[in-house]
Amino acid sequence: MSDLLTAVSIMFIVTGPFLLVANRYDLPTVPFFILAGIAAGFGLDAFGIPDELTLEIAQYGIALLVFSFGVGIDISAVRSVIWDSELAALAQILVVGSVGYALSVALGVTPSEGIYVGIAAALSSTIVGRGLVQTDIQSRLVRGRLSNSIQFVQDLFAILLVLVLGTGLGTGTVGAGPVAMAVGYGLALIAAAFLVNRYLFDAIGRLAGDSDELMILGVVSLLAAFVGAAQSADISIIVGAFAAGLAIRHDPIEYLGLFNGLESVRDFFVAIFFVTVGALITFPFVEAAWDESVGKLLVAGGIVVLTAVVKPAITTAVLLFRGYERRTATLTAISIDQVSEFALIIAIQALLLGQISETLFDAIILAAAVTMVTSSLSQRYDEQLYRALVNRGLLPSAHGKIDAWSDVPDDLSDHVIIVGYGRQGKRLAQTCDDLDQPYVVVENDPARRETVAAESDAVVVGDAMESYTWEKANVEDARIILSTVASKPVSRRLLSYNFDADIVLRATDQSEARTLLESGALYVSVSELLAGQQLAEHVEALLEGDLTAADLREERQADLALRADVIQHHLQ
């Protein structure tokens, strides 16, 4: 226990200064976590902390991250893109995995070890692709849905690999019986998770009452029960943690305190994970002989190229083939250009079982660290990368999904275009209905398509950053454009089109609002200012007797009910 506490203490003491630098200069945190891990690795060696303990920390850290991923899975939110995501995920696994296997064998890796190279190249990281860099607005865009769905399909496949390879199948000494038994136990745990989710979890919530602490304690107990069941069945704790996450009802509205608490836990173990990856790196030519180092670099370089270049290219091609816009396809592909944490747990498991050499394990760790750093940078500058590809004519246009998902009358004119169908968008649409003003809603979340179509006569499900979306909305005959999306790129893109229609935008701060007004916007709303103004008006009405306390309370309840309804639509 003292070694464990020493190891964790070293990791956090070393990480602090690196994270302060990243936050001070608004830099991506992942590279600094990796650098901190490298520095912590030297400290662990200096204190005589064995590598086995670092591997154990990594396993438990990944298990808890997998648990948090399972908690965040909402099947209904990705079902609108699930078939396209399955195709993209399978293409990655088959093509990139096969090429990775063939390349590793060509580089002198044994065929049994080559399987793990293929796995490392094929699978993408849920943590990088979804956990650290995904914002709330991105999760509701088409590319957010696609990315989440692709990772979900890949993670299910990874769970199967964990079960199968964990039996020692790669050694050739295990028959079909133990494999079938392991898979059966894993499926039983997942089935039990769905039963708990459906029939037991709400009962836990009722027993906890309004206590978030009791609710979190109940969830931790579920996690311990599933992990204990996995250990009793002699299968990986990763499977138990994943099943425990699935057992939790995905309802951030009803269980807001629970999800906020689990979010903090997830952030803690995200840091542990990345620091551990850095600590596990063995530097070629410094900590290894020349021949071994060259082989390690070749394998790691091959994984990096397949992961950061080939895999995004295949994903983009598949999504373009399925009719998605080139921006959606490209940005989705960029979000999954890293080695998966599942690949690392599989590699750790294989190393402990003696199925791969330390040299190959070091190569996979090195490739994972490199791709997690490059991925954090590529996602930070994804828009610039996309524009560079478009300007070089490397991306063909595709509009099949917009055409299939959109419904706009041919004779629509002198209309209002409402961008985004959140709380503000819904109110604007209701106002247009009251005034008998024709309008079209531009929404980029396919999960909300049915809701918008049921409540509006015209809808375009597409990317506001792409010109074809505006052609579909018949912008040339529009009267005014009302954007409810507080996104600088979207707002500036709208102004760059030079539409004849007046443009009303939304900003998060006064400085950005002034910039947008100077750039040609008719009006820019700032939520904080509007909220303060509304509060002042309510107080004035109360003091002057124009509004009663009961009326104000009823109005606020109606507003919150509308907001909750809109949030619920986001989750469907």
KOLGUPA-733585 format. One record per residue (C-alpha): residue in one letter; x, y, z. Coordinates in steps of 0.001 Angstrom, whole numbers, plus 500000, padded with zeros to 6 digits. Example, Ala and Ser with C-alpha at 12.3 -4.5 7.8 and 13.67 -1.06 7.14 Angstrom:
REM residues 2
a512300495500507800/s513670498940507140/
This chain:
REM residues 572
m500000500000500000/s502858502417500761/d504292501924497263/l500882502642495733/l500491505869497711/t504044506876496851/a503452506253493139/v500203508227493025/s501745511065495057/i504715511317492697/m502360511434489698/f500296514304491092/i503212516292492489/v504940516178489104/t501747516806487126/g500806520009488958/p503398522362487402/f502823520942483907/l499070521478484178/l499563525023485463/v501618525856482368/a498975524352480063/n496170526311481710/r498188529521481884/y498816529582478132/d495544527873477079/l497348524868475595/p496008521318475087/t496346519431478360/v496977515944476956/p500568516616475803/f501363518067479225/f499856515051480975/i502078512808478842/l505148514945479586/a504304514871483269/g504066511084483065/i507492510872481462/a508960512996484249/a507043510976486863/g508469507779485364/f511978508853486311/g510710509671489816/l509082506247490135/d512373504618489137/a514254506739491632/f511974505583494461/g512219501966493345/i508550501633492343/p508228498428490289/d506801498529486760/e504174495977487795/l502620498536490147/t502462501138487371/l500709498587485169/e498257497859487978/i497495501559488392/a496925501805484641/q494527498832484673/y492387500209487490/g492461503692486010/i491283502419482641/a488609500295484338/l487118503349486042/l487283505335482814/v485490502536480981/f482881502634483740/s482351506365483210/f482062505775479464/g479387503146480066/v477505505621482265/g477459508163479438/i476120505805476780/d472655506772475579/i471586504383472827/s468608506507471810/a470877509489471185/v472961507697468537/r470395505414466923/s469809507934464110/v473376507279462858/i474057503797464222/w474044501953460875/d476476504381459270/s478647504250462386/e478698500460462330/l479891500516458735/a482637503038459509/a483727501155462637/l483838497805460847/a485808499345457967/q488369500653460431/i488651497333462230/l488914495212459091/v491043497429456861/v493313499169459374/g493559496085461576/s494511493861458633/v497077496333457296/g498532496748460789/y498853492990461166/a500489492578457740/l502857495506458340/s503983494182461710/v504701490729460282/a506682492352457476/l508718494183460130/g509615490907461835/v506907490695464491/t505594487184465024/p502081486473463651/s500638485943467133/e502020489299468293/g500955490986465057/i497329490627466179/y497986493154468928/v499540495622466497/g496414495383464351/i494233495978467410/a496266499022468456/a495971500547464986/a492268499800464509/l490646500916467776/s490117504558468775/s490196506179472196/t486954507077473913/i488851509277476370/v490537511525473802/g487809511383471180/r484972511979473574/g485992512710477143/l488525515542477075/v487851517508473932/q484140517132473358/t482024520126474249/d478334520092474974/i477463521581471606/q479632519093469689/s477843516142471261/r474613517323469647/l476038517799466171/v475966515118463524/r479701514567463892/g479355514232467664/r476686511571467252/l478784509754464650/s481944509846466732/n480171508580469847/s478454505821467904/i481645504667466160/q483452504511469491/f480559502610471050/v480682499941468318/q484468499695468611/d484318499430472393/l481837496559472190/f484269494820469849/a487129495612472256/i485201494080475167/l484868490889473124/l488621490928472446/v489354491430476145/l487249488391476959/v488708486169474229/l492367487155474459/g492255487183478248/t491828483411478213/g495294483023476707/l493945482044473289/g496930483638471586/t499298481137473168/g497663478229471359/t497262476257474596/v493620477124475271/g490665475377473685/a487253476643472658/g485656475773475999/p487355478425478169/v486824481022475437/a483114480247475201/m482837480336478987/a484564483737479210/v482358485200476485/g479310483737478210/y480237485323481530/g480793488657479809/l477440488533478034/a475763487539481299/l477231490594483042/i476052492906480268/a472589491319480299/a472459491771484078/a473444495418483584/f470499496050481266/l468141494368483737/v469456496537486585/n469126499622484399/r465552498817483530/y464128497429486775/l466405498233489720/f468133501574489200/d465040503745489702/a464355501839492942/i467839502819494127/g466998506410493256/r463758506285495249/l465545504839498271/a468226507556498050/g465537510247497928/d467020513699497374/s470462512734498662/d473074512874495922/e475589511345498342/l473437508248498855/m472889507995495121/i476629508105494430/l477185505528497177/g474620503252495540/v476338503608492175/v479736502836493717/s478189499742495268/l476919498679491844/l480415499183490434/a481960497087493205/a479366494346492679/f479981494092488924/v483775494269489255/g483622491612491980/a481448489423489765/a483973489777486929/q486852488791489212/s484866485807490544/a484248484685486966/d487992485092486255/i487455487647483489/s488862491157483167/i487606493801485567/i487240496040482499/v484205494014481476/g482692494365484932/a483318498115484975/f481774498545481524/a478693496544482572/a478369498626485758/g478303501780483651/l475542500350481469/a473537499533484614/i473143503231485455/r470070504928484026/h471094507639481561/d468951510535482749/p471070513629483499/i467941515628484304/e466591513409487079/y470031512383488359/l471897515648487811/g473817515499491114/l474930511945490400/f476220512759486933/n478051515848488169/g479729513774490867/l480739511047488437/e482083513685486053/s484556514801488708/v485628511206489306/r486112510719485567/d488300513816485283/f490487512546488126/f491105509201486458/v491576510785483035/a494569512585484518/i495828509360486110/f495466507541482800/f497462509975480686/v500180510385483299/t500453506597483542/v500816506320479763/g503707508760479908/a505284506898482823/l505179503611480887/i507159504989477930/t510564503386477395/f512750505623475254/p514492504042472254/f518302504352472183/v518243505566475813/e516722502669477709/a517085500003475006/a519771498618472701/w520253499896469121/d518685496972467236/e515791496722469641/s515230500469469442/v515122500508465630/g512551497702465572/k510508499419468247/l510488502720466350/l509465501053463090/v506515499287464705/a505462502369466662/g505817504548463551/g503676502126461558/i500933502230464199/v501068506041464281/v500727506375460492/l497873503870460330/t496087505514463264/a496613509189462483/v496473509085458660/v495027505876457210/k492179505409459699/p490810508977459321/a491045508647455532/i489022505417455579/t486438506889457947/t486053509988455794/a485635507883452640/v482973505670454243/l480961508615455568/l481163510447452239/f479955507272450553/r477014507203452976/g476067510743451941/y477394512862454807/e478758516321454109/r482499516490453687/r482953518686456763/t480976516317458968/a482830513310457556/t486266514899457967/l485787516276461480/t484313512961462624/a487359511139461268/i489768513574462927/s488107512969466305/i489074509266466310/d492706509431465184/q494328507920468279/v495140504564469876/s492405503298472204/e492709502794475947/f491152499391475245/a494152498567473058/l496391499438476010/i494490497253478470/i494621494405475939/a498370494954475536/i498874495047479331/q496860491866479668/a498895490211476905/l502188491288478513/l501198489849481884/l500128486590480219/g503396486419478251/q501647486700474884/i503744489661473677/s507297490774474329/e508245493866476305/t509644495361473091/l506276495177471342/f504491496434474444/d506856499425474567/a506159500116470883/i502389500114471475/i502742502418474496/l504970504791472536/a502516504863469610/a499601505466471989/a501378508400473630/v502302509943470276/t498804509611468800/m497147510976471926/v499348514047471699/t498859514495467940/s495116513866468295/s494690516585470899/l496434518970468494/s494536517841465388/q491224518313467183/r492260521756468342/y492999522749464749/d490475520484463004/e488816523366461144/q492124524484459652/l492945520915458626/y489548520554456977/r489871523811455061/a493348522833453883/l491982519560452462/v489086521358450751/n491326524022449245/r493510521285447730/g490484519578446193/l490957516374448170/l487382516120449452/p484420515584447095/s481023517056447951/a478221514847449283/h474699515947450219/g472724512723450433/k472002512938454158/i470861516570454016/d468481515759451176/a467138512688452972/w466697514379456354/s465385517773455211/d461921518920454203/v461498522435452801/p458542523547450611/d459627524613447128/d457627527839447294/l459044529008450638/s459995532703450498/d460126535838452638/h460743533458455520/v462734533398458747/i465626530962459142/i466113529784462733/v469493528172463413/g469294525695466291/y466185524280467953/g467094524627471591/r465149526663474133/q465589529944472250/g465000528336468870/k461790526744470045/r460496530056471390/l461357531820468153/a459505529143466215/q456448529581468459/t456607533336467887/c456686532814464117/d453680530486464402/d451767533110466397/l452531535733463732/d451776533372460816/q455333534016459656/p456817531202457523/y460115529880458805/v462591527039458401/v464652525475461188/v468306524604460524/e469391521927462994/n472562519832463034/d471461517146465494/p469840514182463715/a468476512909467039/r466187515967467120/r465027515663463510/e461718513960464296/t460899516496467013/v461601519478464759/a459710517932461838/a456676517285464040/e456587520879465327/s457684522783462213/d456627522818458580/a460154523198457221/v463432521783458516/v466984521408457230/v469207518948459097/g472666520071458098/d475851521918458993/a475476525708459174/m479148525980458175/e478425524491454734/s476864526477451863/y474611523641450676/t472685523809453947/w471760527390453120/e470826526516449569/k468492523900451012/a466984526534453334/n466429528828450313/v468420531616451944/e468263533850448845/d464562534477449506/a464862534647453306/r463826537700455277/i466030537290458335/i468400534712459860/l468149534116463610/s471053532113465035/t470601530771468573/v473994529017468546/a476613530697470737/s479507529538468574/k482164531909467269/p482979529802464175/v479302529492463228/s478607533207463760/r481630534328461786/r480863531838459022/l477336533230458681/l478685536746458320/s481210535593455709/y478456534403453353/n477292537998452661/f473624537020452609/d471061539656451667/a469003538715454724/d469665540446458037/i471510538277460562/v470838538074464298/l473505536208466263/r474240535017469786/a477483535502471741/t478775534440475119/d480456537739476038/q480268541438475270/s483615541573473473/e482578538957470949/a479194540673470544/r480872543976469643/t483116542219467134/l480120540557465450/l478201543827465300/e481179545560463695/s481369542701461185/g477807543273459980/a475381541546462347/l472033543307462820/y471784542321466479/v473753540113468875/s472193538660472023/v474346538014475088/s472656535584477464/e474190537045480624/l473064540592479749/l469592539461478741/a469199537477481965/g470230540488484052/q467890542752482118/q465009540291482522/l465633540013486272/a465645543808486645/e462355544051484745/h460762541385486954/v461901543133490153/e460595546474488870/a457232544911487993/l456994543343491452/l457828546593493240/e455351548614491179/g452596546025491621/d452319545159487922/l453240541528488637/t452370539342491596/a454735536866493210/a452400534019492225/d452398535123488571/l456190535415488537/r456588531944490076/e454147530446487561/e455976532113484659/r459341530828485890/q457985527286486312/a456640527345482763/d460008528550481472/l461909525824483332/a459450523205482086/l460123524332478532/r463875524187479138/a463628520669480595/d461558519580477608/v464190520905475213/i467002519188477135/q465086515934477073/h464797516214473278/h468599516491473165/l468800513086474826/q466419511355472434/
